[in-house]
């Protein structure tokens, strides 16, 4: 004999038929494929994102120049015991780059 104060142990089977006054859940067939989304944001937020991406791109260009310089130095490989090649003139250290980004961010 089942206790009527306890909830049923079997889960009800889901149906796609909606009760009058209720909306039916969309099925997989009705879902849009590759839908589009429009996002709104404040102009200040967009400007901050743009500035950050621009700074990252600048840092990436600097890093690429250093990597290319190292590749060039490896191509003319010096004999063992020689000093490591110096980065190209005007290329700063990582700390200097990070400091410049922090300064630019604090100005804004």
N, C-alpha and C positions, 0 to 999 in steps of 0.2 A: 504494500500500500504506500503510495507516494505522499510525502508531507506537502501539503498545499501552501505552507508558509515559506517554503524554499523556492528560489527561482528555478525555472526549468533547466535541465542539464544539457539539453540539445539546443544548439544555436538555431534560430529561425533561418530558413533559406532565403537569400536575398531575391527580390523580384524586381523586374524592370517596370512593372505596372505601378503607376503612382495612384495614390488614393485621391479622391476628389479634393481639390484645394491645395494639393502638394505638388511640388515639382519633381519630376523624375530625374535621377542622377544620369548625367550624360554617359553614354557607352563609349567604348574605345573607337567605334566607327564614327561617332559624331564629333570627336575631338579634332580640332584643326591640326593639320600637318605642317610643321615648320612655321608656326604662327609668328606674328610680329608684335613687338612690345614698344610702346612709347614711354619714355621716362622724362619726367620734368625735374629740374633741380635749380637751385638759386644760381644766379650768375657768378657770385663770389665763389661758390663751391667749384663750379666749372673752371674758373680762372685759377684756383689753387691746384686743381688736378692738372691743368695744362702746364702750369709752372713746374710742378713736380716731374712730369713726364719729360719736359724740355731739359731739366737739370739732369735727369737720369740719362737721356740721350747724349748730352754733353759729356758726362762721365764715361759713357760707353765708347764714345769717339776717342777720348783720351786713353782709355784702356787698350783700344785697338791699336793706337799708335805705338804704345809700349810693347805690345805683343809683336807687332810687325818689326820693331827695332830689335827685339830679342831674336826673332827668326833670322833677321839679317846677320846678326852677330853669330848665331849658330852656324850659318852657312859658311862663314869665313872662320870656322872654329879655330880658336887659338890653341897652342899646345897646352898640355896639362900644367897646372901650377900658375897659369896666367890669371890675372884678376878678371872678375866678371865684368861684362860691358856695362858702361854707365847708361842710364836712360837718356833719351834725347833732351837737348837743352829746352827749357820751357815746360817740360813734363814734371809736375810736382809729385809729391808722395801722396799716398792714400789719405794720410792724416790731414794734409793741406787741403785736399779736395773735399773731404768731409767737413772740415772747418769752414770752407767757403760756402758749402751748401747750408750749413747751420746759420751762418751770417745772413745769407740771402733770405732764409726762412724767417729769421727773427725780424728782419726789416719789414716783412709783410705782416 
